[in-house]
Structures are given as structure tokens and as C-alpha cells.
Amino acid sequence: MDHSRRKGDKPRVDSCAPAPQARAGAVTHRLTKELARAESLALMLATSRAAAFVDVSDYLAGIYIYDWERLSKFWEEQEAICDYLQRICRISPERWHHWIEFYDKERRGEDRANPRKFIGAANNSTGDRTQLGFSRDLAAVLRRAEVIAPHRDTFEGRSIPILTTECVLLSIVWDAESEIGHKVLETGLDVARLERAARHPRHAPLHGDEGK
């Protein structure tokens, strides 16, 4: 599987994917297209285990599975983080690799299969983003990511931050009281390199015209 990213590639913002806070009130940030898709996967993972809300572990699994090509460079030894994320998300190794394969193909436009078959989701639709809310811990993670994000967009006359996978991952490991954050650090994450990528990306996220 090719996880490389061309130097000229720029993250795109999915303007059709509102920030999670939009469910309860004002939109406070935008998501890059990659992060919006990772969030959708996190919602499906949470639904598949009949959770009452989407937690940090779901979101972390979503950004790992969907955006591994961007994240892999922050680990020299990748086996530990793969094993850890499989455990916290309670995904069998076989289905885990199916997810990786599916999203790698989907990014390249090779497969349009229903992703829910890989997690055995219930018959009720997981497409309704209002079904599940976010846990307090996850809401706090996204608020910290808003502070970290260096680039902003205008929404309804307001300036709001654009979140990337790097911003969210850095926010997760910056939580001093988070067991998940500590575990991720123990897998050998290069925090200094991650912070540079989050705060000083080579390219600003591009905002799409969809839904404007």
C-alpha cells in the first residue's frame, strides 16, 4: 500500500462537513476533507459498538485509518501504534486491514463499496450525523485543536480555525490527564515533528467551493 504524499499536495477543506459544535450551536471550526472523512469513520465505529457518544478513541482510530499516509511519518517504529489502536477500538486484525485497504483504494477512486460491512454496523443508518454526540473529552480535544490550528476561514462573517489531522493528534497527546494521550506517546510518537507540522504546515489548507 502506498502511503506516500506528494510534496505539492495540499489538504482540502470539506465545506459540506460542519464542525461538531454546529449540532449544539454555532460553528466554531472547519475540517479539512481528510479530517471530515475520518470523523465520519469515527461515527461509524462508535455506532458499530452501540456507544452513546463518539469518544477520543473513535476519533483517533478514524484519523489513523483514513489518513495514515499523513501520520505514518511521525513514527519510526509503527508496529506499536498499530497494535495499540486495534486494541482500544476493539477491531480484529483482519477487519483492521480491510479498513486500511478500503480507504486506500477509496482515496485513489478504485472502490466505492459500502464501508459499513467492515465493522458489522447495525441495520440502522450511520449516515445521520445527529445520531451521536461527542464526549466531553473529545469536545475538549477539538477545542485545543482550534487553538493550535494556524490557518483560518471565514464563516458567516466570523474567522474560524481550520482543523487538520495533525492539529487533532497533537491536541490528543497534549492532554496531561488523558490515558489515551499517554499511551500514544509511549508508542514512540515524534511530538516535536508533529508540532512543527501542525503549527507550521508547508501549505495552507485550501477551501473548496462546495456548499458555498
Buried (B, 14 or more C-beta within 10 A) or exposed (E): EEBEEEEEEEBBBBBEBBBBBBEEEEBBBBBBBBBBBBBBBBBBBBBBBEBEBBBBBBBBBBBBBBBBBBBBBBBEEBEBBBEBBBEBBEBEEEBBBBBBEBBBBBBEEEEEEEBBEBBEBEEEEBEEBEEBBBBEBBBBBBEBBBEBBBBBBEBEEEEBBBBBBBBBBBBBBBBEEBEBBEBBBEBBBEBEEBBEBBEEBEEBBEBBEEEE
